[in-house]
């Protein structure tokens, strides 16, 4: 039984999966922030073009 616990605590596969998950989360947050910034800039541009056409 002790060997099972030792092997369980020595296994690092779960830690690697968590690290990959954190990296993916960080990348997703960066993409969301970039898209949000571009969306705001595009809204301003379209509003400017719309008012110029009127």
DAPEGI-V135084 format. One record per helix or strand of 3 or more residues. SS is the DSSP state (hx for helix, st for strand). FROM is the first residue (numbers start at 1). LEN is the number of residues. If there is no record, write none. Layout:
BEGIN
<<SS;FROM;LEN> <SS;FROM;LEN>>
END
This chain:
BEGIN
<<hx;2;9> <hx;13;41>>
END
